[in-house]
């Protein structure tokens, strides 16, 4: 009887592996939760990322920390998108739609933990970037004076929530309808 060749154990690369493991965990989390929803086993994220449970818990002690890290990346992406002077509110809504479609499980997790300090901080960052875009849109005459930051934040939340609740096949149509409503409601 022949023995299968021994597979050498993975060498522990120590702290140098940390940033790569974190990136792999975030990418895996996006996939796992998009496929299985908010009830997906936390351990499935580690398996998909190809790292051990210890690495998962070192980076993200619980689902909320993981969801907040995903939204941290999303908010940073939105901040970069909104930074140029020629960025429009429509661009922001398009990016929110693109982020919400694969992130519906994370939306459910974070909305139920709004008072978590990390989640609350991400909300504050989002409001600040919306405030800049609203001021720019109003100055350019693209939205009415009746529209304020809280209106846009509310619509963004409603949009993300509706996309998360909609059947996957209907999400594009839901996004189109919300955009049309917002366009009419925010018109000068």
Short mmCIF file of the C-alpha atoms (twelve columns), coordinates in Angstrom:
data_MODEL
# 
_entry.id   MODEL 
# 
loop_
_atom_site.group_PDB 
_atom_site.id 
_atom_site.type_symbol 
_atom_site.label_atom_id 
_atom_site.label_alt_id 
_atom_site.label_comp_id 
_atom_site.label_asym_id 
_atom_site.label_seq_id 
_atom_site.Cartn_x 
_atom_site.Cartn_y 
_atom_site.Cartn_z 
_atom_site.pdbx_PDB_model_num 
ATOM 1   C CA . UNK A 1   0.000   0.000  0.000   1 
ATOM 2   C CA . UNK A 2   1.474   3.309  -1.008  1 
ATOM 3   C CA . UNK A 3   1.259   6.303  1.211   1 
ATOM 4   C CA . UNK A 4   0.191   9.609  -0.153  1 
ATOM 5   C CA . UNK A 5   2.895   12.191 -0.038  1 
ATOM 6   C CA . UNK A 6   2.779   14.231 3.092   1 
ATOM 7   C CA . UNK A 7   1.514   17.728 2.666   1 
ATOM 8   C CA . UNK A 8   3.801   20.027 4.556   1 
ATOM 9   C CA . UNK A 9   2.004   22.193 7.085   1 
ATOM 10  C CA . UNK A 10  1.519   25.814 6.140   1 
ATOM 11  C CA . UNK A 11  4.321   27.912 7.487   1 
ATOM 12  C CA . UNK A 12  3.142   30.612 9.856   1 
ATOM 13  C CA . UNK A 13  4.317   33.857 8.302   1 
ATOM 14  C CA . UNK A 14  3.527   35.829 11.437  1 
ATOM 15  C CA . UNK A 15  2.593   39.516 11.418  1 
ATOM 16  C CA . UNK A 16  3.715   40.015 7.813   1 
ATOM 17  C CA . UNK A 17  0.704   37.954 6.676   1 
ATOM 18  C CA . UNK A 18  -1.767  40.191 8.537   1 
ATOM 19  C CA . UNK A 19  -2.645  42.729 5.820   1 
ATOM 20  C CA . UNK A 20  -2.985  40.028 3.151   1 
ATOM 21  C CA . UNK A 21  -5.127  37.896 5.437   1 
ATOM 22  C CA . UNK A 22  -7.347  40.867 6.198   1 
ATOM 23  C CA . UNK A 23  -7.851  41.609 2.500   1 
ATOM 24  C CA . UNK A 24  -8.586  37.928 1.819   1 
ATOM 25  C CA . UNK A 25  -11.091 37.821 4.694   1 
ATOM 26  C CA . UNK A 26  -12.931 40.903 3.450   1 
ATOM 27  C CA . UNK A 27  -13.124 39.564 -0.101  1 
ATOM 28  C CA . UNK A 28  -14.292 36.178 1.194   1 
ATOM 29  C CA . UNK A 29  -16.870 37.800 3.465   1 
ATOM 30  C CA . UNK A 30  -18.367 39.705 0.536   1 
ATOM 31  C CA . UNK A 31  -18.726 36.437 -1.399  1 
ATOM 32  C CA . UNK A 32  -19.960 34.259 1.485   1 
ATOM 33  C CA . UNK A 33  -22.563 36.729 2.730   1 
ATOM 34  C CA . UNK A 34  -23.726 37.571 -0.812  1 
ATOM 35  C CA . UNK A 35  -24.310 33.856 -1.416  1 
ATOM 36  C CA . UNK A 36  -25.710 32.819 1.965   1 
ATOM 37  C CA . UNK A 37  -27.072 35.944 3.656   1 
ATOM 38  C CA . UNK A 38  -26.530 37.247 7.187   1 
ATOM 39  C CA . UNK A 39  -26.890 33.776 8.720   1 
ATOM 40  C CA . UNK A 40  -23.835 32.422 6.894   1 
ATOM 41  C CA . UNK A 41  -21.448 30.631 9.237   1 
ATOM 42  C CA . UNK A 42  -18.672 32.936 10.353  1 
ATOM 43  C CA . UNK A 43  -16.242 30.034 9.880   1 
ATOM 44  C CA . UNK A 44  -17.149 29.901 6.164   1 
ATOM 45  C CA . UNK A 45  -15.427 33.255 5.729   1 
ATOM 46  C CA . UNK A 46  -12.139 31.883 7.100   1 
ATOM 47  C CA . UNK A 47  -12.399 28.763 4.929   1 
ATOM 48  C CA . UNK A 48  -13.132 30.801 1.782   1 
ATOM 49  C CA . UNK A 49  -10.211 33.138 2.553   1 
ATOM 50  C CA . UNK A 50  -7.878  30.202 3.124   1 
ATOM 51  C CA . UNK A 51  -6.924  31.313 6.623   1 
ATOM 52  C CA . UNK A 52  -7.457  29.860 10.068  1 
ATOM 53  C CA . UNK A 53  -10.220 30.733 12.505  1 
ATOM 54  C CA . UNK A 54  -7.657  32.463 14.717  1 
ATOM 55  C CA . UNK A 55  -6.786  34.881 11.934  1 
ATOM 56  C CA . UNK A 56  -10.476 35.621 11.347  1 
ATOM 57  C CA . UNK A 57  -11.095 36.398 15.018  1 
ATOM 58  C CA . UNK A 58  -7.880  38.433 15.335  1 
ATOM 59  C CA . UNK A 59  -9.061  40.738 12.582  1 
ATOM 60  C CA . UNK A 60  -12.807 40.604 13.207  1 
ATOM 61  C CA . UNK A 61  -13.996 39.461 16.643  1 
ATOM 62  C CA . UNK A 62  -17.623 39.254 15.482  1 
ATOM 63  C CA . UNK A 63  -19.943 39.693 12.502  1 
ATOM 64  C CA . UNK A 64  -20.496 43.375 13.241  1 
ATOM 65  C CA . UNK A 65  -16.771 44.112 13.144  1 
ATOM 66  C CA . UNK A 66  -16.587 42.287 9.810   1 
ATOM 67  C CA . UNK A 67  -19.616 44.121 8.392   1 
ATOM 68  C CA . UNK A 68  -18.198 47.450 9.581   1 
ATOM 69  C CA . UNK A 69  -14.891 46.693 7.846   1 
ATOM 70  C CA . UNK A 70  -16.720 45.980 4.587   1 
ATOM 71  C CA . UNK A 71  -18.627 49.257 4.919   1 
ATOM 72  C CA . UNK A 72  -15.397 51.060 5.808   1 
ATOM 73  C CA . UNK A 73  -14.145 50.088 2.349   1 
ATOM 74  C CA . UNK A 74  -17.466 51.122 0.791   1 
ATOM 75  C CA . UNK A 75  -17.441 54.543 2.471   1 
ATOM 76  C CA . UNK A 76  -13.820 55.112 1.422   1 
ATOM 77  C CA . UNK A 77  -14.823 54.278 -2.159  1 
ATOM 78  C CA . UNK A 78  -17.751 56.720 -1.979  1 
ATOM 79  C CA . UNK A 79  -15.516 59.436 -0.503  1 
ATOM 80  C CA . UNK A 80  -13.083 59.021 -3.402  1 
ATOM 81  C CA . UNK A 81  -15.954 59.099 -5.895  1 
ATOM 82  C CA . UNK A 82  -17.451 62.257 -4.368  1 
ATOM 83  C CA . UNK A 83  -14.143 64.127 -4.034  1 
ATOM 84  C CA . UNK A 84  -13.834 65.529 -7.588  1 
ATOM 85  C CA . UNK A 85  -15.704 68.755 -8.194  1 
ATOM 86  C CA . UNK A 86  -17.469 67.231 -11.192 1 
ATOM 87  C CA . UNK A 87  -18.983 64.336 -9.190  1 
ATOM 88  C CA . UNK A 88  -22.790 64.426 -9.182  1 
ATOM 89  C CA . UNK A 89  -25.410 63.140 -6.780  1 
ATOM 90  C CA . UNK A 90  -26.465 60.652 -9.468  1 
ATOM 91  C CA . UNK A 91  -22.920 59.238 -9.420  1 
ATOM 92  C CA . UNK A 92  -23.208 58.756 -5.670  1 
ATOM 93  C CA . UNK A 93  -26.547 56.945 -5.985  1 
ATOM 94  C CA . UNK A 94  -25.163 54.736 -8.763  1 
ATOM 95  C CA . UNK A 95  -22.231 53.766 -6.547  1 
ATOM 96  C CA . UNK A 96  -24.562 53.072 -3.604  1 
ATOM 97  C CA . UNK A 97  -26.615 50.773 -5.835  1 
ATOM 98  C CA . UNK A 98  -23.490 48.979 -7.027  1 
ATOM 99  C CA . UNK A 99  -22.344 48.493 -3.432  1 
ATOM 100 C CA . UNK A 100 -25.750 47.527 -2.037  1 
ATOM 101 C CA . UNK A 101 -26.438 44.713 -4.470  1 
ATOM 102 C CA . UNK A 102 -23.694 42.395 -3.166  1 
ATOM 103 C CA . UNK A 103 -23.833 43.797 0.385   1 
ATOM 104 C CA . UNK A 104 -27.440 43.159 1.397   1 
ATOM 105 C CA . UNK A 105 -26.456 40.819 4.247   1 
ATOM 106 C CA . UNK A 106 -24.111 43.446 5.642   1 
ATOM 107 C CA . UNK A 107 -26.848 46.057 5.424   1 
ATOM 108 C CA . UNK A 108 -29.051 43.858 7.611   1 
ATOM 109 C CA . UNK A 109 -26.227 43.324 10.108  1 
ATOM 110 C CA . UNK A 110 -25.257 46.975 10.440  1 
ATOM 111 C CA . UNK A 111 -28.755 48.461 10.516  1 
ATOM 112 C CA . UNK A 112 -29.539 46.341 13.543  1 
ATOM 113 C CA . UNK A 113 -26.382 47.660 15.269  1 
ATOM 114 C CA . UNK A 114 -26.500 51.380 14.438  1 
ATOM 115 C CA . UNK A 115 -25.297 52.352 17.913  1 
ATOM 116 C CA . UNK A 116 -22.094 50.347 17.630  1 
ATOM 117 C CA . UNK A 117 -19.320 53.001 17.732  1 
ATOM 118 C CA . UNK A 118 -17.700 51.819 14.495  1 
ATOM 119 C CA . UNK A 119 -21.010 51.656 12.642  1 
ATOM 120 C CA . UNK A 120 -21.990 55.090 13.978  1 
ATOM 121 C CA . UNK A 121 -18.622 56.544 12.868  1 
ATOM 122 C CA . UNK A 122 -19.142 55.193 9.343   1 
ATOM 123 C CA . UNK A 123 -22.567 56.853 9.300   1 
ATOM 124 C CA . UNK A 124 -20.972 60.156 10.285  1 
ATOM 125 C CA . UNK A 125 -18.391 59.852 7.500   1 
ATOM 126 C CA . UNK A 126 -21.151 59.090 5.011   1 
ATOM 127 C CA . UNK A 127 -23.146 62.151 6.145   1 
ATOM 128 C CA . UNK A 128 -20.073 64.354 5.749   1 
ATOM 129 C CA . UNK A 129 -19.481 63.224 2.173   1 
ATOM 130 C CA . UNK A 130 -23.190 63.617 1.331   1 
ATOM 131 C CA . UNK A 131 -23.091 67.118 2.817   1 
ATOM 132 C CA . UNK A 132 -20.282 68.078 0.425   1 
ATOM 133 C CA . UNK A 133 -22.109 66.619 -2.594  1 
ATOM 134 C CA . UNK A 134 -25.424 68.280 -1.662  1 
ATOM 135 C CA . UNK A 135 -23.750 71.684 -1.291  1 
ATOM 136 C CA . UNK A 136 -22.071 71.265 -4.678  1 
ATOM 137 C CA . UNK A 137 -25.280 70.062 -6.364  1 
ATOM 138 C CA . UNK A 138 -27.294 72.941 -4.903  1 
ATOM 139 C CA . UNK A 139 -24.680 75.516 -5.973  1 
ATOM 140 C CA . UNK A 140 -24.719 74.078 -9.521  1 
ATOM 141 C CA . UNK A 141 -28.527 74.250 -9.613  1 
ATOM 142 C CA . UNK A 142 -28.920 70.497 -10.094 1 
ATOM 143 C CA . UNK A 143 -31.073 70.016 -6.985  1 
ATOM 144 C CA . UNK A 144 -33.628 72.194 -5.303  1 
ATOM 145 C CA . UNK A 145 -33.016 74.320 -2.239  1 
ATOM 146 C CA . UNK A 146 -35.547 72.118 -0.430  1 
ATOM 147 C CA . UNK A 147 -33.114 69.146 -0.503  1 
ATOM 148 C CA . UNK A 148 -30.757 68.784 2.418   1 
ATOM 149 C CA . UNK A 149 -28.177 66.253 3.559   1 
ATOM 150 C CA . UNK A 150 -30.619 64.325 5.730   1 
ATOM 151 C CA . UNK A 151 -32.955 63.885 2.731   1 
ATOM 152 C CA . UNK A 152 -30.164 62.292 0.715   1 
ATOM 153 C CA . UNK A 153 -29.017 60.122 3.630   1 
ATOM 154 C CA . UNK A 154 -32.600 58.972 4.131   1 
ATOM 155 C CA . UNK A 155 -33.023 58.123 0.452   1 
ATOM 156 C CA . UNK A 156 -29.675 56.292 0.386   1 
ATOM 157 C CA . UNK A 157 -30.767 54.204 3.371   1 
ATOM 158 C CA . UNK A 158 -34.157 53.490 1.844   1 
ATOM 159 C CA . UNK A 159 -32.519 52.559 -1.440  1 
ATOM 160 C CA . UNK A 160 -30.042 50.183 0.200   1 
ATOM 161 C CA . UNK A 161 -32.752 48.615 2.353   1 
ATOM 162 C CA . UNK A 162 -35.139 48.122 -0.552  1 
ATOM 163 C CA . UNK A 163 -32.374 46.598 -2.654  1 
ATOM 164 C CA . UNK A 164 -31.512 44.233 0.190   1 
ATOM 165 C CA . UNK A 165 -35.163 43.174 0.578   1 
ATOM 166 C CA . UNK A 166 -35.897 42.796 -3.125  1 
ATOM 167 C CA . UNK A 167 -35.537 39.509 -4.919  1 
ATOM 168 C CA . UNK A 168 -32.190 39.473 -6.742  1 
ATOM 169 C CA . UNK A 169 -33.857 39.462 -10.170 1 
ATOM 170 C CA . UNK A 170 -35.880 42.584 -9.277  1 
ATOM 171 C CA . UNK A 171 -33.061 44.693 -7.821  1 
ATOM 172 C CA . UNK A 172 -32.105 46.475 -11.033 1 
ATOM 173 C CA . UNK A 173 -35.708 47.564 -11.559 1 
ATOM 174 C CA . UNK A 174 -36.036 48.684 -7.917  1 
ATOM 175 C CA . UNK A 175 -32.886 50.787 -8.312  1 
ATOM 176 C CA . UNK A 176 -34.193 52.323 -11.556 1 
ATOM 177 C CA . UNK A 177 -37.520 53.235 -9.966  1 
ATOM 178 C CA . UNK A 178 -35.894 54.781 -6.894  1 
ATOM 179 C CA . UNK A 179 -33.542 56.832 -9.076  1 
ATOM 180 C CA . UNK A 180 -36.513 58.121 -11.097 1 
ATOM 181 C CA . UNK A 181 -38.392 59.084 -7.926  1 
ATOM 182 C CA . UNK A 182 -35.339 60.846 -6.504  1 
ATOM 183 C CA . UNK A 183 -34.725 62.721 -9.728  1 
ATOM 184 C CA . UNK A 184 -38.265 64.122 -9.653  1 
ATOM 185 C CA . UNK A 185 -38.303 64.817 -5.906  1 
ATOM 186 C CA . UNK A 186 -34.914 66.536 -5.827  1 
ATOM 187 C CA . UNK A 187 -35.384 68.634 -8.972  1 
ATOM 188 C CA . UNK A 188 -34.879 72.396 -8.614  1 
# 
